[in-house]
Amino acid sequence: MKYSIKIIKFTAFFIILFFSLSINAQEKLTNGTKVHNFSVKDNYNRKIDLYQILNKQPVVLIFYRGEWCKHCNLYMNDLSDSLSMITDLGAKIIAITPESSYYIDETIKKTNANFSIVYDEGHKIMDDYKVTWHVSGFAHFFYKLKGINLKKSSKNSDNALPVPATYIIGTDKKIINGYFNKDYTRRMPVREIVKSLKSIK
């Protein structure tokens, strides 16, 4: 009995340590903030220049963690299923991930995502949008036990992941609405995205 209690306490300690060391994200960008530009290639090898796109249409900017994240996959699938609801309002979805092209292809296979997905090499975009957090060495050890190798999938050595944030950006290049939650199981509902896009005059 005493041995079982010790095991429980030991496990609880490491669970607390896991979260205390790994969750150190920055804060949500407020509505009205002018966003940073970026110019990169998406999964279709098309040039994605954010400002050029915003000169023509609003953008729904999504940050997701990777193909291994079931919550990310569910959300990407929801977005794909609801894509016409968003594009009919004149908007474009761009998803940002720290994972390289092979893993983006795996995400597409799992979610049927049919919108632009961008590999954020060196997490420059994540940094600009203040969603970057670094997984501790201890937490990374547990990820590896689950078969998740962040260094391999991102080609980065610092184990960077994004908070799964969503930003609705208007043609004035300013944020209309955003969702930023350190609880990686939560996302901005599609209905909220649609509502935000309908508010654009």
N, C-alpha and C positions, 0 to 999 in steps of 0.2 A: 504493500500500500504506500509506504513512504517512498519507495523507488518510483512508483507511478506518479506521485505528486512532484517529485524532482524532475521527471521527464516532462511533465506538463509545464512546469515553471520554466524549464530550459527552452522548450519550444516557444512559449509565449514571449520570452526575452528576445529570441532571435526574430520573431515576427515583428515585434515592436522596433527592433534595431533595423530591420529591413526597410520598413516604411520611413523611419526617422532619417535614415541616411540617403534614401533615394528620392524623396519628394522635396525638391528645393527649387521649384519652378518660379519664374518671374510672374508679373501680374498682367491681368487682362488690359488690352488697349481699349481706351474709352471711345464711345461714339463721338464722331466729329474729328478724330485723329486722322491726319493725312498719312497714307501708307507709304512704305518704301517701294520703289520699283525693283523689279528683277527681270532679267532676260536670260532664259534658259531653253533647253529642248525638252519636249515632253516625251511620253512613251511612244508616240507616233512619229518621233523625230521632227516634230514641227516646232518652229520658234515660238516661244511664249514670252512676249514682252508685255508685262502687266499694264503699263501706262498706255501702250498702243491699244490694247484691248479695251481698257477703261474709257478711251476716247470714243468708243462705239457702243459699249454696253456695260451693265453692272457685272460684277464678279462675285461668286460665292467661293471663298477661299477656305479649303479644308486642310487641316493638319492631322495626319494619322500615323500611328506608330509602326505598323508593319504587317506583313501577311500572316504572321504568327498570332496576331491579336484578334481573338474571336469577336470582341466588341467592335473593333475597327471594321472587320469584315461584314458584320451585320449592318453597320451604318453605311458602308460603301454600297452594299446590296440595296438598302433602302433608297439611297440616292439614285442608284441606277434605275430602280423600278419607278421612281418618281421624277425621272429626268425631264420628261415632257412638261410637267407642271412648272418646272423652273425655266426651261428654255422658252416655253410659250410666253413667259413674262420678260423675255429678252435678255436673260442672264446666262452667263457661262460658268460652269463649275471647273475649278482647278484644284486638284488635290496635291498636297506636298508631303513627301515622306523622306526619312533619312535612308531608306533602302534603295539599293542600286537596281539596275534594269531587270536582272534575272528575277529578283524578288517582287518587283512590280508586276512582271508577267504572272507570277504565282498568285498575286492579289487578284488580278483580272480573271484568272481561271476560277478562283474561289467565289468571286463576287459578281462576275459579269459586268464589271465597271466599264462604262462606255463613254468616259469623259477624260479630259487631260489629266495625267498623273506625272508629277515632276520629281525626279531624284534630286534632293537637296544636298549636293556634294559639299562636304565640309560644314554642313548645317548653317550656311550663311543666311538663308531666308528665315529659318527658325529663329536665329539670333535677332535678326531685324524685327521680327514680329513678337519677340520676347516670350516665346513658348518653350525655349530649350531648357531641359533639365538633364543632369548627368547622373546616370545610374552608378551607385557606389560599387566598389570592387566586390563587396560582400553580396550585394543584390545581384550583380552580374554573375556571380558564382551560382546562385540559385537559378537564374535564367538558363545558364549552360546545362544545369542538371535536367532542365525541361527540354533540352535540345535547341535552345535559342542562343545563337552566337551573334551578338550585336556588332562586334568588330568585323566579322565576316560579311554580314549583310549590308553594312553601311560603308565599309572600307575606312571607317574612322577608328582611332585608337582611344577615344575618350568616352565611349559608351553614351552618346547623346541620343535622347529621345525627345519628341515634342509632347507637350500637353495636347490632348486631342481637341484643339480649338477650331471654331468656325467663325469667319468674319464675312459679313455682307458689305461689299464696297460699292459705292455709287460712282457715277461717271465724273464726279468732281474729285475722285481719288480719296474720298474720306469714308470712314467706317460709318455705316448706317446702323448696324446692329452686330453684336458679337456674342459668342458663347465660349467661356473659358472655365474649365472645371478640373481641378486636380484629381477628382475621382474619374479615373480612366474608363469607367463603365458607363458614363453619362455623355450624351451628345445633344446638340441642338436639334429639336424635332423638325422634320421636314415642313410641317405646317407652320412653324415659326419662320423658317426661311421664306416660304411663300408669302406669309403675312408681311414680312419686311420688304420683300420685293414689290408687293402691291402698294406699299406706302410711298414708293418713289413717284414723284410727280414729274 
